[in-house]
Amino acid sequence: MHDFAIIGAGIVGLSTARQLQIRHPDKKILLLEKEDRVARHQTGRNSGVIHSGIYYAPGSLKARFCKEGVEATIAFCEKNGIHYEQCGKLIVASDEAEHERLLDLFERARLNDLDVELIDGAELKHIEPEITGIGAIRLKTTGIVSYTSISEKLAEEFRATGGEIQFGLAVTNLTETATRIDIEMETGKTLQCRHLIVCGGLMADRMTRMLDMNVDFRIIPYRGEYYQLPPERNDIVKHLIYPVPDPALPFLGVHLTKMMDGSVTVGPSALQGWKREGYGLFNLNVRDIWEQLTFSGFWRITYRFLWIGLKELRNALWKPSYLKLVHKYCPSIRRDELRPYPVGVRAMAVRSDGTMISDFLFAETDRSLHVCNAPSPAATSAFPIGNYICDKIEEKIGSD
């Protein structure tokens, strides 16, 4: 019998496990992961950006967690010798319509108490000669890091303080009683715990259904495809370069991202996924497809964004169309410079009415706490999210 079990060794699960072990060194805490190592999915397949929180509504959990997360992430890196770079970020307006949205975004940044600067086209060209625009927001706190490196260090610290990690154990069923939760594995093994925390990521909805929780959401996967520029173009930008996002969409558009290895990526696209963990060329999974097609929210969100989805498909299949998006702010990049790069899959939480859940979503039973939705910037926010989860689970301990 474990006092606590955490399912999912992405960065949110690892942060939670480490903080829980520090708070309760006398408790028996187990972290379960179905893969053979940490950070195999969303954590290890994102752009590595330490986000500032500019896009998020003031007062939302996203805004709060992100602001706290920047400081906590950097402090953790400095304490443990993990390399990071606060290169800053430029959000570039290419025309007057985008500039109007840029001004709205600037005001939101001020409400979120962020260190931002509004610059004109001349200043933009001075600091980034390869970038073209009529104005930009400059965010000085935005940076880059390897979240896989952070995750590996969190796992190391968790074990060093008494925690246990078991890999290669896929959960097939959960049963809750008045005194415990039974965790059944694909291997036939069953584990028991007094309290359960689920950080399921792409499988979050399936985990809630195992406990018959009535939570209105389903995970819809969206595949993000990137390109990488050749090594001779690694110095093309000094900052991260983003377009002004469309407020009606949950994606930030095709951007230029400096990576920790010195390279620069271009992307991502936002394609409908047909396999939750589909990273190869052919990505189809019968169960994933069936659950999508039989979910009303999938059809409603598909109908709502059909035209945008078709444009994303065109851009992914036809490089000149993709390149046109990049040329809005960086016209010097050539088609032959767009080279393949590993893809990622985003877990989009959608309600049955087709509403995208944009903020963090948690659900509870008497003995479990589920992270149903941990959208970007979950990696940046992993430390405050873990602290929040620990507070919530301690409320359950107090009620035992």
Phi, psi and omega per residue, in radians:
M1 nan 2.136 3.050
H2 -1.687 2.580 3.070
D3 -1.219 -0.729 3.111
F4 -2.381 2.495 2.947
A5 -2.223 2.422 3.081
I6 -2.083 2.244 3.094
I7 -1.776 2.162 3.074
G8 1.934 1.952 -3.135
A9 -1.807 0.733 2.852
G10 -1.419 -3.075 -3.017
I11 -1.166 -0.549 3.115
V12 -1.205 -0.800 3.101
G13 -1.086 -0.703 3.141
L14 -1.189 -0.746 3.102
S15 -1.066 -0.753 3.126
T16 -1.115 -0.802 -3.118
A17 -1.065 -0.793 -3.130
R18 -1.089 -0.825 -3.102
Q19 -1.177 -0.621 3.121
L20 -1.169 -0.685 3.133
Q21 -1.173 -0.648 3.101
I22 -1.160 -0.708 3.134
R23 -1.212 -0.573 -3.030
H24 -2.281 1.209 -3.086
P25 -1.107 -0.333 -3.133
D26 -1.549 -0.085 -3.104
K27 -1.594 2.685 3.107
K28 -1.631 1.947 -3.020
I29 -2.107 2.282 -3.092
L30 -2.126 2.330 3.036
L31 -1.942 2.154 -3.104
L32 -1.869 2.399 3.112
E33 -2.483 2.285 -3.096
K34 -1.342 -0.364 3.115
E35 -1.499 -3.119 -3.085
D36 -1.612 0.003 3.113
R37 -2.833 3.038 -3.090
V38 -1.367 2.836 2.959
A39 0.995 0.750 -3.075
R40 -1.487 -0.284 -3.047
H41 -2.051 -2.000 -3.009
Q42 -1.042 -0.669 -3.118
T43 -1.084 -0.746 -3.066
G44 -1.584 0.027 -3.083
R45 -2.222 0.477 3.053
N46 -1.822 -3.088 -3.031
S47 -1.420 -0.086 3.099
G48 1.329 0.340 -3.099
V49 -1.474 2.345 2.948
I50 -1.564 1.727 -3.010
H51 -1.298 2.656 -3.116
S52 -1.591 -0.465 -3.128
G53 1.725 0.344 -3.063
I54 -1.199 -0.514 -2.993
Y55 -1.438 -0.199 -2.856
Y56 -1.706 2.503 -3.067
A57 -1.052 2.282 3.099
P58 -0.961 2.317 -3.131
G59 1.607 -0.222 3.127
S60 -1.320 2.789 3.062
L61 -1.071 -0.620 3.105
K62 -0.987 -0.894 -3.099
A63 -1.104 -0.784 -3.114
R64 -1.138 -0.888 -3.106
F65 -1.101 -0.674 -3.080
C66 -1.166 -0.796 -3.133
K67 -1.066 -0.780 3.090
E68 -1.180 -0.598 -3.063
G69 -1.196 -0.616 3.112
V70 -1.013 -0.879 -3.113
E71 -1.128 -0.747 -3.109
A72 -1.179 -0.685 3.137
T73 -1.121 -0.806 -3.135
I74 -1.139 -0.721 3.111
A75 -1.071 -0.717 3.127
F76 -1.134 -0.738 3.128
C77 -1.095 -0.782 -3.117
E78 -1.157 -0.672 3.136
K79 -1.146 -0.594 -3.021
N80 -1.896 0.160 3.082
G81 1.194 0.504 3.090
I82 -1.578 2.194 -3.055
H83 -1.255 2.352 3.032
Y84 -2.505 2.924 3.125
E85 -2.493 2.166 3.027
Q86 -1.611 1.388 -3.065
C87 -1.405 -0.284 -3.092
G88 1.459 2.920 -3.060
K89 -2.436 2.484 3.067
L90 -2.061 2.187 3.018
I91 -1.784 1.996 -2.891
V92 -1.835 2.247 3.046
A93 -1.663 2.209 -3.091
S94 -1.666 -0.338 3.141
D95 -2.592 -3.137 -3.047
E96 -1.157 -0.648 3.119
A97 -1.091 -0.766 3.105
E98 -1.172 -0.583 -3.130
H99 -1.153 -0.614 3.078
E100 -1.102 -0.753 3.100
R101 -1.169 -0.580 3.114
L102 -1.085 -0.728 3.131
L103 -1.133 -0.669 3.080
D104 -1.109 -0.703 3.130
L105 -1.150 -0.660 3.115
F106 -1.090 -0.720 3.117
E107 -1.147 -0.680 3.092
R108 -1.106 -0.677 3.114
A109 -1.075 -0.693 3.118
R110 -1.162 -0.679 3.098
L111 -1.149 -0.526 3.096
N112 -1.515 0.096 3.072
D113 1.022 0.843 -3.141
L114 -1.772 2.683 3.108
D115 -1.448 1.645 -3.062
V116 -2.211 2.769 3.126
E117 -2.444 2.347 3.083
L118 -1.710 2.156 -3.102
I119 -2.154 2.734 -3.139
D120 -1.630 -3.132 -3.077
G121 -1.094 -0.641 -3.132
A122 -1.152 -0.769 3.117
E123 -1.160 -0.654 3.084
L124 -1.034 -0.816 -3.141
K125 -1.138 -0.557 -3.140
H126 -1.189 -0.749 -3.075
I127 -1.532 -0.393 3.099
E128 -2.390 1.491 -3.048
P129 -1.012 -0.472 -3.096
E130 -1.461 -0.147 -3.026
I131 -1.837 2.391 -3.109
T132 -2.062 2.338 3.092
G133 -3.089 2.932 -3.135
I134 -1.658 -0.078 3.106
G135 3.050 2.924 -3.114
A136 -2.782 2.765 2.926
I137 -1.763 2.319 3.100
R138 -1.913 2.108 3.118
L139 -1.890 2.020 -3.019
K140 -1.439 -0.419 -3.050
T141 -1.483 -0.276 -3.120
T142 -1.115 2.443 -3.115
G143 -2.541 -2.948 3.110
I144 -2.376 2.647 -3.127
V145 -2.828 2.880 2.984
S146 -1.627 1.902 3.117
Y147 -1.244 -0.367 3.024
T148 -1.157 -0.722 3.103
S149 -1.100 -0.731 3.090
I150 -1.092 -0.755 -3.130
S151 -1.089 -0.743 3.136
E152 -1.106 -0.671 3.114
K153 -1.208 -0.689 3.082
L154 -1.055 -0.740 3.111
A155 -1.088 -0.735 3.124
E156 -1.073 -0.790 -3.128
E157 -1.189 -0.658 3.117
F158 -1.049 -0.810 3.129
R159 -1.158 -0.696 -3.096
A160 -1.120 -0.445 -3.129
T161 -1.713 0.199 3.022
G162 1.939 -0.061 -3.127
G163 -1.336 2.771 -3.135
E164 -2.115 2.353 3.066
I165 -2.089 2.280 3.029
Q166 -2.098 2.176 3.140
F167 -1.741 2.870 3.059
G168 1.250 0.441 -3.130
L169 -2.115 1.751 3.100
A170 -1.507 2.261 -3.113
V171 -1.417 2.309 3.136
T172 -1.956 -0.370 3.128
N173 -2.828 2.630 3.085
L174 -2.235 2.380 3.099
T175 -2.294 2.174 -3.107
E176 -1.888 2.325 3.028
T177 -2.052 -3.028 -3.129
A178 -1.202 -0.352 -3.034
T179 -2.115 -0.195 -3.056
R180 -2.839 3.038 2.979
I181 -2.185 2.261 3.056
D182 -1.642 2.295 -3.121
I183 -1.984 1.927 -3.137
E184 -1.647 2.403 -3.065
M185 -1.881 2.783 3.079
E186 -1.058 -0.491 -3.125
T187 -1.333 -0.157 -3.059
G188 1.699 -0.153 3.134
K189 -1.321 2.553 3.059
T190 -2.198 2.278 3.087
L191 -2.010 2.740 -3.135
Q192 -2.207 2.548 3.079
C193 -2.561 2.756 3.096
R194 -1.418 -0.618 3.127
H195 -2.431 2.501 -3.060
L196 -2.171 2.395 3.012
I197 -2.102 2.235 -3.109
V198 -2.008 2.062 3.039
C199 -2.034 1.266 -2.904
G200 -1.497 -0.199 3.091
G201 1.006 -2.072 -3.111
L202 -1.151 -0.256 3.129
M203 -1.948 0.278 -3.017
A204 -1.030 -0.720 -3.105
D205 -1.189 -0.641 3.124
R206 -1.141 -0.608 3.120
M207 -1.148 -0.686 3.113
T208 -1.175 -0.641 -3.123
R209 -1.184 -0.462 3.091
M210 -1.083 -0.471 3.117
L211 -1.816 0.253 3.124
D212 0.966 0.663 3.134
M213 -1.423 2.329 -3.109
N214 -1.582 1.337 -3.140
V215 -2.015 2.116 -3.059
D216 -1.416 1.492 3.000
F217 -2.875 2.757 3.036
R218 -2.488 2.496 3.090
I219 -1.450 2.136 3.046
I220 -1.935 2.135 -3.107
P221 -1.438 2.411 3.016
Y222 -2.159 2.231 -3.035
R223 -1.587 2.188 3.113
G224 -1.830 2.002 -3.133
E225 -1.795 2.341 -3.091
Y226 -2.050 2.828 2.879
Y227 -2.108 2.809 3.053
Q228 -2.161 2.393 3.101
L229 -1.375 2.701 3.130
P230 -1.151 2.750 -3.070
P231 -0.950 -0.585 -3.123
E232 -1.198 -0.136 3.112
R233 -1.883 0.252 -3.110
N234 -1.115 -0.384 -3.133
D235 -1.733 0.348 -3.074
I236 -1.121 -0.564 3.112
V237 -2.423 2.723 3.065
K238 -1.755 -0.466 -3.120
H239 -1.907 2.976 2.864
L240 -1.340 2.376 -3.070
I241 -2.048 2.092 -3.117
Y242 -2.155 2.543 2.960
P243 -1.356 2.951 3.036
V244 -1.291 2.162 -3.062
P245 -1.295 2.683 3.006
D246 -1.401 2.084 -3.074
P247 -1.099 -0.296 -3.130
A248 -1.443 -0.156 -3.060
L249 -2.025 2.640 -3.113
P250 -1.533 0.052 -3.094
F251 -1.925 2.694 -3.024
L252 -1.654 0.011 3.116
G253 1.534 3.014 -3.134
V254 -1.307 2.154 -3.087
H255 -2.326 2.889 3.074
L256 -1.723 2.186 -3.076
T257 -2.177 2.135 2.966
K258 -1.255 2.341 -3.125
M259 -1.864 2.860 -3.089
M260 -1.169 -0.383 3.099
D261 -1.486 0.088 3.116
G262 1.647 -0.195 -3.123
S263 -1.402 3.009 3.115
V264 -2.229 2.239 3.085
T265 -1.834 2.747 3.109
V266 -2.177 2.173 3.131
G267 2.591 -2.931 0.028
P268 -1.782 2.954 2.889
S269 -1.398 3.055 3.103
A270 -2.360 1.523 -3.063
L271 -1.775 2.530 3.035
Q272 -1.053 2.210 3.111
G273 -1.643 2.611 3.106
W274 -2.122 0.249 3.056
K275 -2.705 2.178 -3.023
R276 -1.107 -0.566 3.126
E277 -2.093 0.855 -3.053
G278 -1.720 1.792 -3.074
Y279 -1.999 -0.015 -3.101
G280 -1.651 -2.875 -3.140
L281 -1.322 -0.669 -3.131
F282 -2.032 2.012 -2.964
N283 -2.243 1.519 3.118
L284 -2.274 2.368 3.074
N285 -2.411 2.140 -3.016
V286 -1.032 -0.789 -3.126
R287 -1.133 -0.778 -3.135
D288 -1.090 -0.751 3.135
I289 -1.113 -0.786 -3.113
W290 -1.081 -0.760 -3.126
E291 -1.135 -0.593 3.094
Q292 -1.219 -0.848 -3.044
L293 -1.183 -0.398 3.137
T294 -1.716 0.175 3.135
F295 -1.881 2.118 -3.069
S296 -1.070 -0.583 -3.128
G297 -1.097 -0.557 3.114
F298 -1.106 -0.797 -3.111
W299 -1.176 -0.642 -3.123
R300 -1.212 -0.734 3.141
I301 -1.264 -0.569 3.093
T302 -1.150 -0.763 3.117
Y303 -1.116 -0.731 -3.111
R304 -1.086 -0.689 -3.067
F305 -1.989 0.489 -3.067
L306 -1.025 -0.847 -3.084
W307 -1.123 -0.714 3.120
I308 -1.143 -0.700 3.114
G309 -1.103 -0.674 3.097
L310 -1.156 -0.658 3.097
K311 -1.161 -0.683 3.095
E312 -1.102 -0.686 3.110
L313 -1.133 -0.766 3.099
R314 -1.043 -0.793 -3.114
N315 -1.099 -0.632 -3.141
A316 -1.244 -0.599 -3.090
L317 -1.501 -0.405 -3.029
W318 -2.214 1.843 -3.044
K319 -0.977 -0.725 3.141
P320 -0.994 -0.624 3.118
S321 -1.212 -0.717 3.084
Y322 -1.091 -0.764 -3.107
L323 -1.116 -0.525 3.128
K324 -1.072 -0.636 3.089
L325 -1.121 -0.699 -3.138
V326 -1.233 -0.641 -3.086
H327 -1.184 -0.266 3.073
K328 -1.004 -0.621 -3.108
Y329 -2.174 -0.208 3.114
C330 -2.460 1.407 -3.000
P331 -1.263 -0.175 -3.051
S332 -1.463 -0.211 -3.117
I333 -1.274 2.296 -3.123
R334 -1.717 2.751 -3.121
R335 -1.027 -0.735 -3.085
D336 -1.233 -0.149 3.118
E337 -1.540 -0.133 3.119
L338 -1.509 1.779 -3.062
R339 -1.912 2.632 -3.056
P340 -1.020 2.615 3.129
Y341 -2.581 2.624 -3.109
P342 -0.981 2.489 -3.102
V343 -1.595 2.899 3.019
G344 -2.255 2.867 3.085
V345 -2.223 2.200 -3.137
R346 -1.685 2.339 3.089
A347 -1.528 1.768 3.132
M348 -1.640 2.082 3.104
A349 -1.498 2.181 -3.061
V350 -2.248 2.383 3.078
R351 -1.451 2.921 -3.082
S352 -1.144 -0.365 3.085
D353 -1.518 0.089 3.117
G354 1.572 0.054 3.123
T355 -1.313 2.259 3.033
M356 -1.389 2.308 3.114
I357 -1.511 1.911 -2.999
S358 -1.573 -0.379 -3.111
D359 -1.839 3.086 3.094
F360 -1.138 2.515 -3.140
L361 -2.301 2.181 3.110
F362 -2.106 2.637 3.077
A363 -2.451 2.681 -3.031
E364 -2.399 2.638 2.796
T365 -2.064 -3.055 -3.131
D366 -1.033 -0.592 -3.048
R367 -2.149 0.202 3.139
S368 -2.416 2.672 3.028
L369 -2.291 2.188 -3.087
H370 -1.984 2.270 2.966
V371 -1.526 1.680 -3.062
C372 -1.345 -0.626 -3.130
N373 -2.473 2.106 3.073
A374 -2.241 1.338 -3.052
P375 -1.306 2.911 3.000
S376 -0.945 2.237 0.349
P377 -1.816 1.079 -3.090
A378 -1.067 -0.676 -3.136
A379 -1.119 -0.825 3.086
T380 -1.031 -0.648 -3.008
S381 -1.626 0.161 -2.976
A382 -1.020 -0.633 -3.107
F383 -1.219 -0.890 3.072
P384 -1.153 -0.538 3.064
I385 -1.104 -0.805 3.114
G386 -1.038 -0.700 3.111
N387 -1.121 -0.736 3.113
Y388 -1.080 -0.766 -3.136
I389 -1.122 -0.735 3.123
C390 -1.071 -0.725 3.088
D391 -1.046 -0.765 -3.101
K392 -1.170 -0.710 -3.107
I393 -1.252 -0.511 3.101
E394 -1.204 -0.476 3.039
E395 -1.099 -0.629 3.101
K396 -1.207 -0.674 3.118
I397 -1.056 -0.722 -3.123
G398 -1.126 -0.432 -3.099
S399 -1.588 -0.099 3.137
D400 -1.161 nan nan
